[in-house]
Amino acid sequence: MIELRHLETLLAIRDGGSLQEAAERLHLTQSALSHQLRDLEVRLKTPLLNRRTRPARLTTAGLRLVALAEDVLPRVRAAEQELRRLAAGRAGRLHVAIDCHSCFQWLMPTLDTFRKDWPEVSLDLTAAFSFAPLPALARGDLDVVITSDPEPLESVDYTPLFAYELVLAVASQGPLGAAGRVLPEDLADQVLITYPVDRSRLDVYTAFLDPAGVEPAAVRTAELTPMIVQLVASGRGVAALPSWALEEYRNLPGLRICRLGSGIWRTLQAGVRAEDVETPYIQAFLEQARRTCFETLPGIRAPG
């Protein structure tokens, strides 16, 4: 019943002090403004302007609507401005989930740079180690998922970021310490140290052990890459990790790095909902991620 133009009219009458001044502010004729005001009074069944006074003054009901206008109109204008920014791709939400523990090494600098370049984008980061991130992406709970195990979902597109080699960290004094490369069966009597995630999301299983039908003798989990590396160096087991994640530990006493078979290469990908792929700030994030990776991570290569 009450329209935004009515609130704007009453606010202009209050601020202008007269119908003539209010009409000029709204770029209307005084006759059109008077007609609009009378129409609203008929709708509300109450006078909004005391026309007996000179100049005419707003009634109590009119002042109540002015108070409403002061509350509502700024919020409407702010929403309109935000929608214009959204339409231009300058504002929005970017909720990122990572499906790999070691991704923090390059993702945090990426997000820091992105935040400076796109301050109007609401940014959030989630470690997707305890839930399935890709269904959450399809539902709209997330906006980007970083993963090396893409699922074929109709509503999700995948953008390759980079390819990396999966290698095996072993104790230099252990039974595999002299090996330049290992075969799946070499791990049948080893303790495998992994991150605490489901085996279906671990490359060492999906790309190396499972195709050969091999199970390790035991499995141990650790949350952090430095902890895993220290456990390996002390002879507590072996661990399959991206080569770039182990680069800073290559000279650690007691640690040796071996290839898995003839080389296991995986591709890290960014999953995005199909309708959001062309969103400018999402494209900017993906470009920044690739740029940061190739500037900071050793041993990676272009996908494909």
ABEGO torsion letter per residue (X at the ends): XBBAAAAAAAAAAAAAGBAAAAAAAAGBBAAAAAAAAAAAAAAAGBBABBAABOBBBBBAAAAAAAAAAAAAAAAAAAAAAAAAAAAAGABEBBBBBBABAAAAAAAAAAAAAAAAABAABBBBBBBBAABBAAAAAAAGABABBBBABBBBBAABBBBBABBBBBBBBBBAABAAAABABBBAAAAAABBBBBBBBBAAABAAAAAAAAAAGBBBABBBBBABAAAAAAAAAAGAEBBBBBAAAAAAAAABBGBBBBBBEAEBBBBBBBBBBAAAAABAAAAAAAAAAAAAAAAABBGBBBBX
